[in-house]
């Protein structure tokens, strides 16, 4: 049996203007706190957005305190 894919289950970001999911990254910059800032442009309408990514290691709390 083939399962249909629901659009609400799709991962990723949507353009707030046109709801497109296709972006072009124009700039990537590591931040001091370990996150990564990416500036992106929608390939359909040209809207610019900024995303912040945290690595699993920096998002996780330390295992022990000294």
C-alpha atoms as one frame of an Amber mdcrd trajectory, in Angstrom:
protein
   0.000   0.000   0.000   1.422   3.355  -1.024   1.201   6.174   1.501   0.377
   9.659   0.298   2.646  12.421   1.444   1.014  15.206   3.411   2.347  18.709
   2.662   2.047  19.720   6.317   4.621  17.024   7.213   7.264  18.500   4.892
  10.414  19.723   6.571  12.320  22.898   5.887  11.425  26.537   5.680   8.814
  28.229   3.538   9.075  31.681   2.050   6.724  33.980   4.009   5.777  35.781
   0.794   5.148  33.020  -1.768   5.358  29.769   0.296   8.135  28.459  -1.964
  10.695  26.084  -0.407  13.581  26.850  -2.787  16.281  29.182  -1.485  19.727
  30.277  -2.580  22.270  30.864   0.227  24.114  34.145  -0.283  26.183  34.317
   2.902  27.186  31.905   5.678  28.784  33.169   8.888  29.783  31.293  12.060
  28.832  33.130  15.249  30.748  33.269  18.530  28.228  31.115  20.381  28.692
  28.212  17.945  25.626  28.864  15.813  25.710  29.475  12.061  23.892  32.401
  10.442  22.828  31.929   6.818  21.368  34.648   4.629  19.101  33.248   1.944
  17.097  34.520  -1.024  13.919  32.894  -2.334  14.517  31.688  -5.875  10.927
  32.425  -6.866  10.116  35.898  -5.485  13.486  37.234  -4.256  12.468  37.657
  -0.599  15.475  37.676   1.752  15.495  35.749   5.029  18.019  34.890   7.727
  18.257  31.482   9.397  20.218  30.435  12.469  21.473  26.880  12.879  22.734
  25.354  16.106  24.848  22.238  16.117  23.686  19.319  18.228  26.783  19.656
  20.377  26.219  23.359  21.197  22.468  22.922  21.728  22.978  20.085  24.220
  23.661  20.853  27.870  26.967  19.666  29.327  26.911  16.257  30.972  28.632
  17.365  34.183  29.536  20.537  36.029  32.773  21.239  37.883
